[in-house]
């Protein structure tokens, strides 16, 4: 029976090519947009190397403070704040501090701008980079202020061409470092891990960073388990009144958050910087549903039009004893098949567009792919289109009276 349904469906698609094209275009275009956005969000927030511990890593990314002289709002905290008040948090296995900025170098008279991150030895234990050469610098290197550096693959190519880089010297920010490791490029969307060059914090040109309560340092914390994150956040929150008293602040707002929580607080948290994950998820889901429902409604209208033109066929089949159930099943199969074909076209289109974005360099070092999660999303969306846009027209068809259907009408 299913085989016959599929044969009939295929012939119907070929007979009304315009309706088929409009339906396929609506499905595939909607899927392309949704899957491209999903792929970007997936690459930003999902567990991808080097952020393989993303689900149990939180960070101290932003700080608001007010004292009698000034107000500091929403920028990164300083090394002194992180060092003095966040090193002994319970349930935290490892913590790391870093500061990011730009560094300028000259190779054969050409100026090269690189992203430079000053960090410590624990950074390489929280994040799992793919090393192409050498190894990371250690906490001992940081304590001794050894002028060593890890660079990414793109930086190796700029400075040394196709030659190995470990053991060679590289100049950045007016300082010379010995390369001890080379890692694979990390997408800029992975902004915690992203950089071109990583060097020890202690190689900073002055020790002024140690005295700053708020500046450009970020703390990241690897928690023992995901379930322990709320306890860590509560403990940190309980320390804020004591910090305000010790530092003489009239206002202090700072929290430990995941990167997704940080995005929600930036968009909806306002001055407090509080997490608004629920609001952000609601906005994303509502926009996705709205984007899917509109083309689905259009498909319903197209499918109703297809029923109207096939009214005589339906009337003849009913007159010869075809049941409403078999007619409904046939129409649902047609619609699901059309949705699956549109879904395959949408997946192929998403793959091509993501490949173009990756090769364009629009997002530095990003390499987008259709992984199993995105593929599953695509199949789910295709099923949604098939069922949502097929149920009502199938129900309308099942209610056709044979006499009215033979006359070409719908009642």
VONUSE-243716 format. One record per residue (C-alpha): x, y, z. Coordinates in steps of 0.05 Angstrom, whole numbers, plus 5000, padded with zeros to 4 digits. Each point is the difference from the previous one (the first is absolute). Example, Ala and Ser with C-alpha at 12.3 -4.5 7.8 and 13.67 -1.06 7.14 Angstrom:
% VONUSE-243716
NODE   px   py   pz
NODE 5246 4910 5156
NODE 5027 5069 4987
END
This chain:
% VONUSE-243716
NODE   px   py   pz
NODE 5000 5000 5000
NODE 5055 5049 5018
NODE 5034 4985 4934
NODE 4937 5020 4963
NODE 4994 5063 5041
NODE 5071 5020 4982
NODE 4988 4987 4926
NODE 4937 5042 5000
NODE 5035 5055 5039
NODE 5058 5003 4950
NODE 4952 5005 4941
NODE 4961 5055 5035
NODE 5065 5039 5011
NODE 5019 4995 4927
NODE 4930 5018 4976
NODE 4997 5066 5038
NODE 5072 5023 4995
NODE 4985 5072 5022
NODE 4966 4979 5065
NODE 5056 4951 5012
NODE 5054 5053 4989
NODE 4966 5051 5046
NODE 4993 4948 5055
NODE 5072 4976 4994
NODE 5026 5071 4999
NODE 4961 5019 5062
NODE 5024 4939 5039
NODE 5072 5002 4977
NODE 5009 5075 5009
NODE 4972 4998 5070
NODE 5044 4941 5019
NODE 5062 5034 4971
NODE 4990 5062 5042
NODE 4984 4961 5064
NODE 5057 4950 4991
NODE 5052 5054 4984
NODE 4980 5038 5063
NODE 5000 4935 5040
NODE 5069 4982 4974
NODE 5028 5067 5022
NODE 4968 4994 5069
NODE 5024 4928 5005
NODE 5071 5020 4984
NODE 4997 5057 5051
NODE 4969 4966 5060
NODE 5004 4924 4992
NODE 5056 4955 5024
NODE 5053 5007 4947
NODE 5075 4994 5007
NODE 5035 5034 5032
NODE 4941 5016 5045
NODE 4983 4927 5013
NODE 4981 5017 5072
NODE 4951 5054 4979
NODE 4943 4970 5041
NODE 5038 5007 5066
NODE 5040 5063 4986
NODE 4977 5068 5025
NODE 5035 5067 4997
NODE 5005 5068 5032
NODE 4992 5043 4939
NODE 4970 5067 5021
NODE 4998 5045 5061
NODE 4959 5060 5021
NODE 5024 5043 5058
NODE 4988 5069 5030
NODE 5040 5035 5053
NODE 5003 5072 5024
NODE 5042 5022 4941
NODE 4979 4962 4939
NODE 4957 4946 4967
NODE 5026 4941 4960
NODE 4946 4964 4961
NODE 5000 4935 4962
NODE 5074 4992 4983
NODE 5046 4942 5019
NODE 5024 4995 5072
NODE 5073 5010 5018
NODE 5054 4951 5020
NODE 5001 5024 5072
NODE 4925 4986 5009
NODE 5006 4931 4969
NODE 5063 4982 5037
NODE 4976 5024 5068
NODE 4927 4978 5000
NODE 4991 4940 4953
NODE 5058 4953 5010
NODE 4971 4959 5057
NODE 4929 4987 4975
NODE 4972 4931 5021
NODE 4988 4945 4949
NODE 5047 5034 4950
NODE 5053 4952 4974
NODE 5041 5051 4961
NODE 4997 5074 4987
NODE 5036 5043 4950
NODE 5007 5075 4986
NODE 5014 5033 4934
NODE 5002 5067 4964
NODE 4991 5009 4926
NODE 5024 5054 4954
NODE 5035 5015 4934
NODE 5074 4993 4987
NODE 5040 5030 4942
NODE 5058 4967 4965
NODE 5042 5013 4939
NODE 5022 4944 4952
NODE 5042 5021 4939
NODE 4975 5071 5008
NODE 4927 4980 5003
NODE 4958 5016 5061
NODE 4962 4942 5028
NODE 4943 5009 5050
NODE 4988 4940 5045
NODE 4953 4986 5057
NODE 5042 4989 5063
NODE 4976 4967 5064
NODE 5039 5003 5065
NODE 4981 4941 5044
NODE 5026 4948 5049
NODE 5016 4926 4999
NODE 4931 4977 5023
NODE 4970 5030 4936
NODE 5028 4941 4961
NODE 4969 4950 5049
NODE 4930 5029 4998
NODE 5000 5005 4924
NODE 5023 4942 4957
NODE 5036 5027 4939
NODE 5024 4958 4942
NODE 5075 5008 4999
NODE 5033 4995 4931
NODE 5069 5011 5029
NODE 5031 5002 5069
NODE 4959 5009 5064
NODE 4970 5056 5043
NODE 5039 5042 5048
NODE 4992 4982 5073
NODE 4982 5036 5064
NODE 5074 4997 5017
NODE 5014 5040 4937
NODE 4949 5051 5024
NODE 5031 5004 5070
NODE 5070 5010 4971
NODE 4977 5049 4947
NODE 5030 4959 4945
NODE 4993 5032 4932
NODE 4967 4941 4965
NODE 4940 4999 4954
NODE 4949 4954 4968
NODE 4977 5022 4931
NODE 4945 4976 4954
NODE 5009 4969 4931
NODE 4983 5065 4964
NODE 5053 5038 5039
NODE 5052 4947 4985
NODE 4986 5008 4926
NODE 5006 5076 5004
NODE 5067 4999 5037
NODE 5033 4935 4977
NODE 4964 4977 4937
NODE 4997 4924 4997
NODE 5059 4991 5047
NODE 4994 4973 5072
NODE 4994 5055 5052
NODE 5018 4968 5067
NODE 5065 5027 5027
NODE 4999 5062 4955
NODE 4992 5071 5024
NODE 4939 5043 4986
NODE 4991 5075 5014
NODE 4933 5025 5025
NODE 4981 5064 5036
NODE 5072 5022 5001
NODE 5023 4936 5036
NODE 5036 4938 4976
NODE 4974 4931 5017
NODE 5024 4930 4987
NODE 4946 4957 4968
NODE 4987 4937 5040
NODE 4936 4976 4966
NODE 4955 5007 4939
NODE 4925 4987 5004
NODE 4945 4993 4948
NODE 4962 5064 4985
NODE 4942 5015 5046
NODE 4938 5036 4975
NODE 4989 5071 5024
NODE 4931 4978 5022
NODE 5037 4960 5054
NODE 5022 5065 5031
NODE 5024 4970 5066
NODE 5049 4955 4964
NODE 5013 5043 4938
NODE 5066 5034 4987
NODE 5059 5001 4953
NODE 5054 5002 5054
NODE 4998 4979 5073
NODE 5054 5021 5050
NODE 5008 4998 5076
NODE 4965 5055 5040
NODE 5065 5015 5037
NODE 5033 5024 4936
NODE 4958 5063 5002
NODE 5042 5062 4991
NODE 4983 5026 5069
NODE 4969 4970 5063
NODE 4946 5053 5002
NODE 4948 4947 4980
NODE 5008 4969 5069
NODE 4972 5063 5033
NODE 4938 5010 4956
NODE 4932 4981 5027
NODE 4967 5010 4932
NODE 5037 4999 4933
NODE 5002 4947 4947
NODE 5009 4933 5035
NODE 4951 4942 4997
NODE 4995 4940 5046
NODE 4978 4931 4978
NODE 4983 4944 5049
NODE 4995 4925 4988
NODE 4948 4974 5049
NODE 5002 4929 5026
NODE 4933 4983 4968
NODE 4943 5037 4966
NODE 4956 4988 5060
NODE 5049 5039 5044
NODE 4996 5064 4959
NODE 4941 5031 5040
NODE 5038 4988 5065
NODE 5061 5036 4973
NODE 4958 5058 4976
NODE 4964 5005 5066
NODE 5066 5000 5039
NODE 5029 5054 4956
NODE 4936 5042 5006
NODE 5004 4995 5076
NODE 5069 5032 4999
NODE 4979 5064 4965
NODE 4978 5038 5062
NODE 5068 4987 5033
NODE 5036 5021 4937
NODE 4960 5065 4997
NODE 5018 5015 5072
NODE 5074 4983 4990
NODE 5006 5041 4937
NODE 4956 5058 5021
NODE 4948 4992 4944
NODE 4929 5025 5004
NODE 4979 4952 4945
NODE 5029 4935 4972
NODE 4969 4953 4950
NODE 5040 4942 4973
NODE 4984 4926 4990
NODE 5028 4934 4976
NODE 4964 4980 4935
NODE 5003 4954 4941
NODE 5011 5034 4932
NODE 4926 4990 4983
NODE 4980 5033 5066
NODE 5047 5057 4984
NODE 4966 5011 4933
NODE 4932 5001 5033
NODE 5023 5049 5053
NODE 5031 5046 4947
NODE 4934 5000 4961
NODE 4949 5002 5056
NODE 5036 5007 5066
NODE 5012 5074 4998
NODE 5045 5032 5051
NODE 4995 4943 5050
NODE 5031 4950 4952
NODE 4954 4945 5026
NODE 4989 4939 4958
NODE 4937 5000 4956
NODE 5006 4932 4968
NODE 4926 4987 5002
NODE 4984 5064 4963
NODE 5054 4987 4948
NODE 4976 4928 4988
NODE 4928 5024 4994
NODE 5019 5053 4949
NODE 5040 4950 4959
NODE 4946 4947 5002
NODE 4944 5049 4983
NODE 5039 5028 4941
NODE 5015 4930 4975
NODE 4926 4979 5006
NODE 4977 5064 4966
NODE 5049 4990 4944
NODE 4975 4928 4991
NODE 4926 5012 5008
NODE 4994 5053 4945
NODE 5025 4955 4943
NODE 4961 4941 5031
NODE 4936 5041 4995
NODE 5018 5016 4928
NODE 5009 4926 4986
NODE 4932 4986 5031
NODE 4969 5049 4950
NODE 5037 4968 4943
NODE 4979 4930 5022
NODE 4927 5022 5005
NODE 5006 5026 4928
NODE 5028 4933 4979
NODE 4940 4966 5032
NODE 4952 5045 4963
NODE 5030 4982 4933
NODE 5000 4926 5018
NODE 4928 5000 5025
NODE 4975 4959 4941
NODE 5054 4947 5011
NODE 4983 4995 5073
NODE 4925 4994 4984
NODE 5013 4943 4951
NODE 5042 4963 5051
NODE 4948 5009 5053
NODE 4945 4977 4953
NODE 5040 4936 4988
NODE 5005 4987 5075
NODE 5065 5034 5021
NODE 4996 5015 5075
NODE 5014 5067 5031
NODE 5058 4969 5038
NODE 5035 4977 4937
NODE 4991 5067 4966
NODE 5026 5037 5061
NODE 5059 4953 5004
NODE 5016 5012 4927
NODE 4999 5075 5007
NODE 5042 5000 5064
NODE 5051 4955 4965
NODE 5002 5049 4941
NODE 5012 5058 5047
NODE 5052 4965 5042
NODE 5037 4977 4938
NODE 4999 5071 4973
NODE 5026 5026 5067
NODE 5056 4948 5002
NODE 5022 5019 4929
NODE 4998 5074 5020
NODE 5039 4982 5064
NODE 5055 4966 4960
NODE 5005 5060 4954
NODE 5002 5045 5062
NODE 5055 4958 5032
NODE 5041 5002 4935
NODE 4989 5076 4994
NODE 5020 5010 5073
NODE 5064 4960 4989
NODE 5018 5042 4940
NODE 4986 5066 5034
NODE 5038 4980 5063
NODE 5059 4979 4956
NODE 4998 5069 4966
NODE 4998 5036 5067
NODE 5058 4957 5025
NODE 5043 5014 4939
NODE 4983 5074 4998
NODE 5036 5015 5065
NODE 4941 5042 5022
NODE 5007 4968 5069
NODE 5074 4990 5013
NODE 5022 4927 5001
NODE 4928 4975 5002
NODE 4986 4934 4967
NODE 4926 4984 4998
NODE 4973 4930 4987
NODE 4935 4962 5002
NODE 5012 4954 5059
NODE 4952 4947 5027
NODE 4964 5050 5045
NODE 4985 5048 4942
NODE 4981 4941 4956
NODE 4950 4977 5054
NODE 4972 5071 5003
NODE 4990 4999 4925
NODE 4963 4934 5001
NODE 4956 5025 5057
NODE 4983 5064 4964
NODE 4984 4962 4936
NODE 4953 4954 5039
NODE 4968 5062 5031
NODE 4985 5029 4931
NODE 4973 4934 4975
NODE 4953 4989 5058
NODE 4979 5072 5016
NODE 4984 5018 4928
NODE 4969 4933 4982
NODE 4952 4985 5057
NODE 4948 5054 4986
NODE 4997 4990 4923
NODE 4995 4925 5011
NODE 4942 5010 5049
NODE 4965 5045 4949
NODE 5009 4946 4947
NODE 4972 4946 5045
NODE 4935 5039 5007
NODE 4986 5006 4926
NODE 4934 4971 4978
NODE 5008 4958 4936
NODE 4945 5038 4963
NODE 5028 5069 5017
NODE 5070 4976 4986
NODE 4980 4975 4930
NODE 4971 5069 4987
NODE 5069 5030 5019
NODE 4978 5034 5064
NODE 5018 4999 5073
NODE 4949 4999 5055
END
